């Protein structure tokens, strides 16, 4: 019997060593820099080993890396927040297509992951999840992340404040929790990241998410010409070059896209009384949004829940804090965080407030040529929620708390 336990112990030790030897990469993420129908960025932390290569293709070969027809070495490697961040930028992909991939390094092969490129025609409906402020409460953060895996949107629009203090250990935990967004079948969802006030500098977004702008404001068009999404930065100067870029880009795309929507961190008119009014955002962006038909704006920071009626900037009769209701041509503002940050009371409602509350949530957004639909999703019961089909991500799954 003693001999048996010795052999068993030796076997388990070898098994453990084999597992560790293959764990040369971790903390996987997908991001976007360009057309999401034909490109994507695969990111990870390389913990050990060397010479990592992404092997990929449209046929699932599991972890048999040599069977995949295409491969690419990292385009960018940067050490940041205690991680050795590697980014492979894939391009020339086929729209609306599943791609399977593994990461092979000198120590072994990762599990097999997959993603699906976005459609490249405006006739295809799109799905997004939008929110932010995941900060320091890991249970609601993991619940929200798990719902990403179950709802399988075309992208997550994340409005900043990923961590509380931006330490290496907190970022380590954040990326560990982000793995909950990966489906049980290895399906991964790209994140479009904005900067919040708890990100110490633009470099956090540049070096952890490989965003396409060093100033962390940029735009990405989904669905060919269906919707252009603007990611703005409230943590740098709002007036000047950022607003000039926004104005120019909005005007250049006025006739080329069906819809426009925006995300940024600090709201113009927060629904928490202790939060300062976002007058810089209002003065620089509110009229730009209204005049250029930006129909949906996602804000964060206040750690409460809100949806407004469609509004336009006005200080005239019937206005409240610089807005008046305009059902025909107005912009809807939603938010304000609640992906895991400490919740605050919704104690500063406006005349234009349609709904508000205090709970952990994000927005589930459907976009087609005729409308934008926005649903507020409570995330606390994530474990009991069903999963959408890969063939139809628009059917509401069982037990989803809307």
N, C-alpha and C positions, 0 to 999 in steps of 0.2 A: 504493500500500500504506500509506503514511503517512497518507493521508486516511482510509483504512478504519479504522486503529487509533484515529484521533481520534474518528470517529463512534462506534466501539464503546465507547471510553472514556466519551464523553458519555452513551451509552445506559445503561451500567452505573452511572454516577453518578446518573442520573435514577432508575434502579431502586432504588438504595440510598436515595436521598432519599425515595422513595415508601414504602419499607419502614419507615424511621425515622419518617416522618410518621404512620404508622398505629399506631406502638407507644406509644400514650399510656397503656396500662395493662399490668400484668404481675403476677407472683407471685400467681396466683389460688388461692383456697381456698374450700371450703364448710364451714360450721359449723352447729351446731344450738343453738337456744334453747328450743324448744317441741316440740310433737308432730311427729315426723319424717315422719308420713304426710301432713301438710297444710302444713308450713312448712319453710323452709330459709333460711340466710344465705349470700349470695354476697359474698365479700370479695376485694379486690385492692389493689395499690399503684398509685396514679395518678402516673405519672412526668412527664407533660407534658399539655398540652391542658387543656380545661375542660369543664364541663357534661356529665359522664358520665351515661348512662342505660342501665339493663338492659332489653333487649327480650326477651320470652320467650313461650313457648307450647308446646302439645303436638304441633305439627306442625313438622317440620324444614325451615326456609327457608334453611338455610345462613347466610351472612353478609348476606343481604338483610333488614336490620333493620326496614325499614318494613312488611314482611309479617307480622311477629309481632303477635298481637292485644293483648298486654299489655305494659306498661312501668312502670318504677319508678325514681325517682331515689334517691340514697343516703339512708338513714335516719340514718347516723352517719359522720362523717369525723373522723379523729384522727391526728395526727402522732406516730409512736412508732418508735423504733429506726431512724431515718433513712428511714422510709417514710411515705408519705401514704396511710394505710389508709382505704379506703372500704368500707362495709358496706351492702348492700341486703337488707332482711328481707322475704322473700316469705311470704305466708300465704294461706289459702283455697285451697290446692292440692288436687288430687284424689289420693287414696292410690294407691300402687302404679302410678304413671304416669310415663312418660318426659317430661321437660321439656327443651326446647332453648333456649339463650339466647346472646346476644352483648352486649358492652358497647360502646356507641357514644359517642364523645366528639367534641370539636371537631376532632380530627385524623384520625379515621377509625373503623374498626370492628375489634374483636378477632376472633380466630377463633371459630368456633361451638363451644360446649361443650354438654354435656347431663348431667343427673342423673336419677335415678329416686327418687321418693318411696317411703318404706317402706310396707308393707301396714298396714292399720288394723284387722285382725281377727286373733285369736289362732290361727286355724287355719293361717295361712301361716308357714312356716319362715323363720327369720332367720339371717343370717351376719354375724359380726363378726371383725375382726382386733384384737388387743390386745397392747400392749407399750409400750416407752418407752426412754429413754436413747439417743438418737441422736447426741448430742454432736459429736465431732470427727473421727471416721473416716468420710470421705465415701463410700468404696467400699461398705462394708456398708450404710451408710445409704441409698445410692441403690439397692442391690440390694433392700432391704426395701421401699422406696417403689415400685420397679418391680413387685414382687409384689402390692402393693395394686392397681395398675392391672390386673393379670392375674387376681386372685382376686375382685375386684369385690364386696366385702362391702357390707352395708347401711350400715355405719359403721366407722370406726377409733377404738378407744378408746386414747388415747395418754397414758401415765402420767407425762409430764414429762421434764425435762432434755433439751430439744430441742437446745440449744447447750452449749458448754463454759464460756464466760465471759460470754455475754450481750451481747457487743459488737454494734454496728451491723453490722459486716462479717460477723460470724458469723450473725446473723439473716438478713442478705441471702443468704448462702450456703445457709442452711437452707431458706428459701422457694424459692430456685432449685432445690434438690434435691427439694423437695416436688412440683414440677411433674412429676417422674417418676411420681407416683401418677395422673396423667391418662392415660387410655387413648389409643391411636393414633386412635380414633374420637371423641375429645373427652370421653369419659365421666369424670366427676368423682365423688369419694367424700367424704362429710362426715367431719370429724374432731371427736371429743369430747375436749377437752383438759383434762388435769390439770396442776397446778403441781408442779415438782420443785425441789430445792434449788439447782439452777443457773439457775433463773429468779429474778432479783433481787427481784421484788416481784409482788404480784397483778396490778399494772397491765400486766405483759407479756401475761398471758392475756386480760385484759379488752380491751386495745387492739390485740392482734394476732389474736385469735380471737373477739372479741365474745361471750364466754361470758355466760350469763344471770345470773351472780351476781358482785358486786364482791368477795366473799370467796372466790370460786372453789371453792365446794362447791355441788352442785346435783344434781338427778335428772331423768332423761328416760325416759319409758315408750315402748317400741317394740311394734309389733304389737297395737295396741288395748289389750289387757290381758295380753300374753304375758310381757314381761320389763321390769322397771324397773331401770335402770342408775344407780348412785350414783357420782358423782365427788367424792372427798373431798380435803382439803388438809392434808398433813402438815407444811406449812411455816408454819402459823399455830397458834394455840392449839387443841389437839385437844379438851380438855375445855371445858366452858362452852357457848357458843351453838352451836358446830358439832355437838357430840354431842347437845345438846338437840334441835336441828333433825332430826338423823338419827333419833333415837329416835322423835320424833313422826311423821316421815314413814313410817318403817317400820311403825309401828302403824296408821297411817291407811290403809296399802295392804296390810295383811296378807291381807285377803280379796278384794281387787280385782285382784290380778295373780297370774299363775301362778308366775313366777320372779322372783328378785331377785339381782343381782350388783353388785359394787362394784369400783372402781379407785382407787388412790392411789399415791403415790410410794414412801415408805420402808416396808419390810416389817416386820411384827411380829417374825418370827424369820428374819433373813437367813441365807442358806446360804454366806456368806463370813465366815470367822472374824474378819477385821479390822473388820467392820462392827458398830456398836453395836446392841444389842437394841432393838426398838421397843416398849418397855414402855408408853409413853403410848398408843400405838395399841391394844396388847393390853388394857390396863386399861379403856379407854373403849369399844372397838368389838367385841372378840372375843365377849363374851356377847350384845351386841346382834345381831351377825350370826347367832349360833347360835339365839337365842331367837326371832328373826323370820325364820328360814328363808332367809337369804342363802346360796345354795348355791355360789357361785363368787366368789372375790376375786382380782383381778389386782394384783400388787405389782411394783415396779421397784427402781431405785437400786443394787443390789448388783452388777450386770453379770455375772450368772451365770444358770444355767437351773435351774428346779425346778418340780416338781409334787408336791403332797402327796396322801396318802390323805384321805378325808373325816375331819375332826377336830372335836372340841368342846373348849372350855376346861375344864381340870381340873388340879388339883394333887394328885389322889389317886393311888392305886396304879396303876402302869403308865404314868403321865404322863411327858412329857419337855418341859421348858421351857414348861410351862403348857398342854399339849395332850395329848389322848388320842384314839386312833383311834375313830371312830364311823361305821361304814359305812352305817348306816341314816339318821341325821339330821344328819351332820356337814357342815362347810363345806370345800370344796377351795380351797387357796391355790396360785396359780401365779405365775410370774415368771422372773427378776427383772431385766428390762431386756434389753440386748443388741441394740438397734436400730442400733448403730454406735459405742457407747462402748467404751473399752478393756476387754477381757474380764478377769475375775478367776476364780481357781480356786474350784470348788465344794467347799470343804474343811470345811464345817460342816454336815454332814447331821444329820437328826433321826430319831427313831424313826418319825415319821409321814411321812418322805420316801418318795415312790413312785419318782421318777426325778429325777436331777439331772445337770448337765453344764456344759460350757464352750464355747459356740459362739454365733455370731450367729443370732438367732431372734426370732420372735414367736409368739403363739397364734392359731390359727384356730378359731373357736367357732361351732357350730351350735346353735340353740335351737328346739325345737318344744314342743308341749304335754306330751309324755311324758318329755323328757330334754334335758339339755345335754351336747353333745359338745365336747371340747377336744383339739386336735391341736397339737403343737409343730412348727413349720416352720423348718427351716434355710434361710437366705436366700442363701447364697453363690453358688448356681447359678442365680440368678433369670433370667439371660438365656436359659437353655435350657429354662425351664419354659413349658408351653403356657398357653393362656388359657381360662378358663371361658366358657361361652355366656351371653349376656345373658338367655336364657330359662331357664337352669338353672345357678345359681352354686354348686351343691352337689356337682357331679360333679368329682372330683379330676382336675386336668389332668396331662398327661404331664410326667414328670421332676420333679414336686414332691417335695422331700426332707422326708418326714415322720418 
